[in-house]
């Protein structure tokens, strides 16, 4: 069943987008988009390939510069902030393709995430003696369901376990907003329920935006659904309301029975 408990109506806004555009020459990838995400909201963004979903994520994180409009993170104007400043403000993100080092262990990968998010790079070499960082890494592994894999090399993990590790990395430093870009891509049928349970177990105060082509996962793990098409934000509402709308049926005709 879809996640039904949404943020209270009086909760503050975690992420606010006003008139956000992105153009590549004459092609409009994101068309003056407006969207407001409340604290604790779980929002899925649906749309076919080329709808502008990942481009929107790139604008939110600062991977793409913003030419017009505004982006506010936790009430702070962030449109011109570099990516690392947005990370410091509590923004995290995963990518469609895993950005991991196969030669590192799960433990060392999470340790580096903890150290990096705390801007303590000078502690990389003495990490083995720092129990505080080890405890944080172990806590992230537990949340990600990888406690038994701490000493395994990343390259030895299954695709699904790598996705779990990416989520663990994204949760380092107690983020306020996490953007998940197609976390179910490439997962086997057996791995998908594990991902669903992991997404449902995230802290209630965490704001989540999920791009996902697996509509079952998107609907089950969200309390608000947005629909993008040709760069436009066409529709938003509760999952069951949106999925049965004429707009979604037209976009996804033949893709979901």
ZILIN-V277167 format. One record per residue. N is the residue number from 1. NEAR is the number of other ideal C-beta (glycine too) atoms within 12 Angstrom. D_CENTER is the distance of its C-alpha to the mean C-alpha in Angstrom with 1 decimal. Layout:
n:near:d_center
N:NEAR:D_CENTER
N:NEAR:D_CENTER
This chain:
n:near:d_center
1:14:20.9
2:27:18.1
3:32:16.7
4:18:19.2
5:17:19.0
6:26:17.3
7:27:17.5
8:14:21.1
9:11:22.4
10:9:23.5
11:17:20.3
12:23:19.4
13:26:16.9
14:37:13.8
15:42:12.9
16:30:15.7
17:36:16.1
18:23:19.8
19:21:21.4
20:39:18.7
21:31:20.2
22:32:19.9
23:21:22.9
24:16:24.0
25:7:27.7
26:6:28.7
27:15:25.5
28:21:23.3
29:29:19.6
30:40:18.4
31:25:21.2
32:25:21.4
33:40:18.4
34:25:18.3
35:40:15.6
36:28:15.5
37:41:12.9
38:30:14.8
39:29:14.3
40:29:13.2
41:40:12.2
42:43:10.1
43:45:9.9
44:44:9.8
45:43:10.8
46:44:13.6
47:38:15.9
48:25:17.9
49:20:17.6
50:18:18.3
51:31:17.3
52:38:15.4
53:41:11.7
54:35:10.6
55:33:13.3
56:41:11.9
57:40:8.7
58:28:11.5
59:40:13.5
60:45:11.1
61:35:10.7
62:26:14.4
63:23:14.5
64:24:16.6
65:20:19.2
66:33:19.7
67:18:23.2
68:19:23.5
69:27:22.0
70:28:20.0
71:45:16.6
72:30:16.9
73:35:14.7
74:25:16.3
75:19:19.4
76:23:19.9
77:19:20.4
78:34:18.0
79:27:18.9
80:17:20.9
81:24:19.2
82:17:18.3
83:23:14.9
84:16:16.2
85:20:17.3
86:34:14.0
87:32:12.7
88:24:15.9
89:28:15.2
90:30:12.2
91:40:9.2
92:38:6.9
93:36:4.8
94:41:5.5
95:26:8.0
96:24:10.1
97:16:12.8
98:29:12.9
99:19:14.0
100:31:16.2
101:19:19.9
102:18:21.9
103:12:24.8
104:24:23.2
105:27:23.1
106:38:20.2
107:31:21.9
108:29:22.2
109:40:18.7
110:44:17.5
111:39:20.4
112:31:19.5
113:39:16.0
114:34:17.9
115:28:20.6
116:26:18.6
117:28:16.5
118:24:19.9
119:15:21.6
120:22:24.1
121:15:24.5
122:12:28.3
123:20:27.7
124:20:26.4
125:13:29.9
126:16:31.0
127:28:27.8
128:15:29.9
129:12:31.9
130:20:29.2
131:13:28.7
132:18:26.3
133:30:23.6
134:23:24.5
135:16:24.0
136:31:20.5
137:40:19.6
138:25:21.2
139:24:19.4
140:37:16.0
141:36:17.6
142:22:18.9
143:28:15.6
144:40:14.2
145:29:17.6
146:37:19.0
147:22:21.9
148:16:24.4
149:27:23.0
150:29:23.0
151:20:25.9
152:25:24.9
153:21:24.1
154:33:20.6
155:19:22.6
156:19:24.1
157:32:21.0
158:23:20.3
159:26:17.5
160:31:15.9
161:35:16.5
162:37:14.9
163:42:11.6
164:42:12.3
165:47:13.2
166:40:10.0
167:43:8.3
168:43:11.5
169:43:11.3
170:41:8.1
171:39:10.0
172:33:13.1
173:29:14.9
174:22:13.8
175:36:10.9
176:35:11.0
177:43:7.8
178:42:4.2
179:44:2.1
180:43:2.2
181:35:5.6
182:32:8.4
183:44:8.2
184:36:11.7
185:28:13.3
186:20:16.6
187:27:16.6
188:16:20.0
189:15:21.0
190:13:21.6
191:26:18.1
192:28:16.3
193:21:17.6
194:27:16.5
195:41:12.8
196:33:13.5
197:21:15.2
198:37:12.7
199:39:10.0
200:25:13.1
201:22:14.3
202:34:11.6
203:19:13.6
204:19:14.7
205:22:14.5
206:35:10.8
207:40:9.2
208:48:6.1
209:47:5.4
210:48:5.5
211:42:7.6
212:40:10.1
213:30:13.8
214:30:14.8
215:34:15.8
216:24:17.0
217:36:13.7
218:42:12.1
219:33:15.1
220:29:15.5
221:38:12.3
222:44:12.2
223:35:15.0
224:37:14.6
225:41:14.3
226:41:14.6
227:38:16.4
228:39:16.6
229:28:19.6
230:23:21.2
231:28:19.0
232:27:19.9
233:32:18.2
234:29:20.7
235:28:20.0
236:31:18.1
237:25:19.2
238:25:19.2
239:35:18.0
240:20:21.6
241:20:23.0
242:33:20.6
243:28:20.9
244:18:24.7
245:23:25.0
246:15:27.1
247:28:24.5
248:33:22.1
249:19:25.2
250:15:26.3
251:28:23.1
252:25:22.6
253:12:26.3
254:9:27.2
255:17:23.6
256:17:23.6
257:8:26.8
